[in-house]
Amino acid sequence: MRNRFDQRLALLNHQPSRRDACQPRFCRPDGTLPTGFRAGVFHLRRGKNGLPAFFCPFAYDILMISDGRGRGDGMSYRILFVCTGNTCRSPMAAALLANKRLPGVEVKSAGVFAAEGSEASDQAKMALREKGIEAEHRSSLLKKEHIDWATHVLTMTSGHKEMIIQRFPEAKDKTFTLKQFAAGTDGDIADPFGGPLEAYRAARDELEALIDRLAEKLRTEL
């Protein structure tokens, strides 16, 4: 078996501890292996974080092999938030996560029906400003380049998720609703577009709680 479809899997001649075996230093971003590794028998599994892992019953339990989704020695998480017009929910989510300044995490946003180059809505900017965040944003229509760039595509609604998977089948395994990925729950984030400032504040607060959970999840993987 090969990881990343082109690299052999391996074990250490001198097996590390179960704890050490899961550390990023035992894999490299180009898929090559450090000196001292030898071939081994692995079974593909999904790790608890949804990323690929490999199980070897004859050595240690889990060795995470980076496939570009996880950071692992210089790699980064590239999070793409998606909503409809890319002027309210997704730019607020992107700004909230970017404001945490997590090392190894890059953030972008786009909209499935967005017009190119629009600023975030005034109410969205005001809601963020109340949290001390200045949103520098121009809307972008979701394109294949966004999908290719992202390691994770996080949508505001299940409808957005379904639309993305239909248009970009290759994104199926990395596309989730934000609630699904961050909190393990179902449900959509209501669109405040056209509503009063209170609607934007409510959306911001809901997003902030989810982004806090998302950030904690990402921190455990970095």
N, C-alpha and C positions, 0 to 999 in steps of 0.2 A: 504494500500500500504506500502511496505517496501523499504528502500533504501539499496543499495549494496546487494539486494535480501534477506537480512536476518535481517534487522533492521527496527523497526517501525519509521515512520516519526512523527513529533510532532510540536506543537506550544508552545510558552511561555504562561503561565497563564497570566502574565502581558506582553502584547505585546510590543516588542521593537519598536523603530522608524524604518521607512522604510530603512534609511541609516544603522542603527545598525544591522538590521536583516540580512544583507548580509555579515557581518564580520565573519572571520574564527573562532572567539571565540564562536560562536553559534553552532559549530559542532566539533566533535572529530574524530581523525584518526581511532579509532576502530568502528566508527559508532554509539556509544552510545550517549546519550543526557544528558546535564547538569540537575541538580536538578531544578525543576520548570517547566519542559516541560510536556505537556499533548498531547494526541492524537488529530489529526486534519485531515481535508480532503484536499488532495493535488492532483494536476494534473501535470504529468510529462511534462516538456518542455526542450528544449535545450537553454542554456544560450548563450549570445552573443559571448562567447569564445569557444563555441562548447562543453562545459562540461555540464553534467546533472544539471538541476535546477528544483525546484518544486514550483508550483504556488498555492497559496491558496486565493480564492476570499473573504474569510471571515476574513482574517488577513492582513498581510503585503504582498507585491507583490512577492518578490523573496527571497528564502532561499537556498543558495548553500549548498548542502550536498556532502561532499567529497567522491568519489568512488575510490580514489587511483590515479586519473589522476592529480588532483590539489594537492597543498602542504597541506594546512590546518593543523595547529598545528603539525608540525614535519614531515609531508610528503614532498616529493620532486618531482620535475619534472625530469624525466629520459629521456633525449633526445638521440635518436639513429639516426645518419646520415648514409645513405646508398648510395653507388654508385656501380660501377662495380667491380673494382679491389682493392678498399680500399687503394690506394696508392696516389691518387691525390685529387679529389674533397671532398670526405667525411672526410678524415683526416684534410684537410684545414678547412672545416666548423667546425669540432669538436674543433680544436685548437683555432679558432677565438672565438667561444662561450666560451670555457673553460677559455680563457684569460680574459674574463670579470668578472670572479670570482663571479657569481651571487649566493647569499646564497640560498640553497634549490634546486639548479639545478645541476644535474649530466649529464655527456656527454660521449657517446661512439660512435664508428663508425664501420661499417662492409661493406663487398662487396658481391654482389650476385654471383660473380664468382671469388672471391679472393683466392689467394694462402696464406696459413697460414705463418705468421712470417716475411713477407717482410717489409722493411722500407718504409717510404714515399719516393716518388721519389725525386731525388736531386733538381730538379727544384721547386717542391712544397715546400721543406724545405727552399730553397733560397728565394722564394717569401714570405714565412712567416717571414723569418729572416729579410727581409727588413722592416717588420712591428714590429720588436722587439720580435718576437715569435719564440722560439725554439721548434720544434715538436719532441717529444719523442713518437714514434709510431711504432707498429708492426701490420701488416694487419691481418684481421680475416674474415673468411668465415661466411656469415650470417647463423645463426642457430636459432632453436626454443628458445634456452636460451636467445638470444638477444631480440627476440620478447616478451618473457615473462617478461624480465627485463624492457623494455621500457614502458613509459607512452605515448610517441609520437614517431612515426617512420617517419622521414623526408627524402625523397628521392631526388636525383638530377634530375631525369627525370620521366615522366609519365610511361615510360616503366618499370622502376624499381618498381614503385608503383604497377602497374598491376601484375608484377611477384610476388611481396611479397603477395598481396592479394590472388593470385591463390594458392600459396604454403602454406600460413598461413591465412585461411579465418577468423580466430578469430581476426586478426589484422586489419580488414577492417575499423573499426570505429576510429582507432588511427593512420592510415597511410595516409600521405599527401605528395605531392611534397613540397619542401622547399618554392618555390615561392607561391604555393597555401596557405600554412599555414601562412607564414610570411607577404606576401604582398597581398594576395587575387587575384593573377593573374595566368594566365596559362603560360606555357613555360618551357623549359628545360635549364639546365646549361650545356653548351658545355664541352665536355671532352678534356682537354688539353694534354692528354697522347700522347707522341711521338712528341709533338710540341716544338717550341722554348720557351725560358723563357718568352717572351712576351705573349704567350698563357696562361701560368700559372699566370702571373700577371693579365691578363684580368679576368681569372676565380676567382682569389683571390679577386679582386676588386668587382666583381659581388657578390661573396659570402659575402664579408664584409658588403656591403650595406644591404643584406638580413638578415644577422646575427644581425646587428644593429636594424632592425625592429623587429626581433624575440625577441631579448633581451628586448626591450621596452614592447613588448606584455607580456612576462613572468613577468617582473617587476610589471605590473599592477595586476597580479594574486597572487603575493607573499605577 
